[in-house]
Amino acid sequence: MNIKTLQFLGILVLPILFLASCGDDDDVTPTPPNNPDAIEAKYREYVDRFVTEGVDRGFDVDISELTVVEGIAPQFQEFCGYGYSNYNSTGRPRVEISDVAFCWDDRNDIEKEALMFHELGHAILARQHKETTYSNTLPTSMMCSEACAGANLFFVYNTFTPGLRKYYIDELFDPLVDPPSWLSKTDTTQFYTDDFEDDNSEWTFEAVGDDQGAFTANRYDTTMTGDIALSITSDGSLGFESFAYWLVELDAPDIPEGAELKVTAIMDLEQVTGDGLSLVARTDVLGGDDLQISGFETTQGSISFNGTEQDRQVSVIMPYFPNRADKLSVFFLLGGEINGKVYCKDILVEVME
Ligand SMILES: [Zn+2]
């Protein structure tokens, strides 16, 4: 299994494992803090950044009474962070961050920022959760909880979506801010299309964690209706950690930040059991030592595929294209626990700006 695949597997399973990230409830009696006035050193940088962002927008951010500590009250341990605007009726704001590595130590800088800013939104700005979404599925606010369970609070923006970051921080300090201009799309361009009828050699197949031949692939398969298609068959004998996919990698330097990318596949299914089929779009930034993923969207967990069907049309949407994408990868993927056969007959990639 190569590094890319490991990364892919990692990024793929993350949204399933993720816990809801916080809450806001002042009528609780958590364990009293050891040091009520402290902002622990590892969090200071993110608190300072929050103050700077507020001041830059004309807000006088008062953190004089703020406490930020590691460790979550026992009754809220399913959360990564918790923000109190009036902790234990003391009138003091307080943020608690989980000591679970998944919630902080394993997070990159921008993910830590998103979690801390959200909790400070509760604690310093006394904001409640806001669960609305825009028509492109993005949450209206980084004060989302349920509404960002799919997109995930940690990934509500990233290093490669500075316009998205600016909007969410604007909205954090001013909930009445105008909707962002990048919501309005007027032009649709066909970026890539393939019906697999002729040459499909740019598509590659890979099976991960399959040492027994549970997956089989056919590059020029024929469906019941006579269409040529890429296919994957799985005997269902493998677990969730195994999967197989067809992949195409496209150059994508000309798609602007904030564009909406839509990948649509037309598929036939034959006696598919379980919901392990997904369509994935991912953008990568090349050149560094590590693979950097600037965008990732999957239908996993949001669309159900099973049984026998013809001409099932499925789309995965990247609502806000990153400012760097040296490569755009489209995966059509089947999990090892699935029994059945899937044909991909057509793929269309569209860009809306
Ligand atoms: Zn919250």
Boltz pocket constraint, residues with backbone or C-beta under 6 A from the ligand:
constraints:
  - pocket:
      binder: B
      contacts: [[A, 21], [A, 22], [A, 23], [A, 24], [A, 118], [A, 122], [A, 129], [A, 143], [A, 144], [A, 145]]
      max_distance: 6.0
